[in-house]
Amino acid sequence: MAWHDFQQQHHREPDGSELSARLAENGILDRGDQQIKPRTLARYFLQFRIYTTWAQHRTITDEPSTDQVAKELAQRGITAQYNKPIHPTDLEKHLSSFERRWQVLTHHRAIPRQHT
């Protein structure tokens, strides 16, 4: 949600330091109660980028085409490790978690935040 909230506020994806700071603001710290190191977060960036592209398609249809998502990822230069292209079959294993995330974030957006 920190990734998503940052993107909504700044209209771009956060870098590792920005995401670490956003998580710390929300009380999410490492085991030593310190900010999570940006390079620790870096391992999640690819999945966040893939999800973001899938979610853009999800706003249009209930069942985004993995072919179309893979094609758009390639056009954006988003690749797997070692610059390997992301194939539709690579996306299929994430669809249920993407849909769950979609439902949570959609619900999250629908509830106005209370500021204390």
C-alpha positions, 0 to 999 in steps of 0.5 A, spaced: 500 500 500 505 504 501 508 503 493 501 505 491 499 511 496 506 514 493 504 513 486 497 516 487 500 522 491 507 523 486 504 520 479 511 516 479 514 510 482 518 511 489 525 509 489 528 505 495 529 510 499 522 514 498 519 507 499 523 506 506 521 512 508 514 511 507 514 505 510 517 508 516 512 513 516 507 508 517 510 504 522 513 499 518 520 498 520 526 492 520 527 487 526 532 492 529 526 498 529 530 501 523 528 504 516 528 498 512 534 498 507 532 500 500 536 495 497 532 490 501 526 493 498 529 493 491 527 485 490 520 487 490 520 492 485 519 488 479 513 485 482 510 492 484 511 494 476 508 488 474 502 489 478 501 496 477 501 494 469 496 489 470 492 493 475 491 499 469 488 493 465 484 491 471 481 498 471 478 496 464 476 489 464 475 484 470 480 479 467 486 482 464 489 479 458 496 476 460 498 477 453 496 484 453 500 485 460 506 482 457 506 486 451 505 492 455 511 490 460 515 489 454 514 496 451 515 499 458 522 496 458 520 492 464 523 485 464 525 479 469 532 478 471 537 478 466 533 482 461 529 476 460 522 478 457 516 477 461 511 472 458 504 471 459 505 464 463 510 468 468 504 472 469 499 467 470 502 464 477 501 471 480 493 473 478 490 470 484 495 475 488 494 481 484 486 480 484 486 480 492 491 486 492 486 489 487 480 488 491 484 491 498 487 497 494 480 498 491 477 498 498 482 502 501 481 508 496 474 507 497 474 509 505 477 516 506 483 516 511 481 520 517 487 524 520 489 525 527 
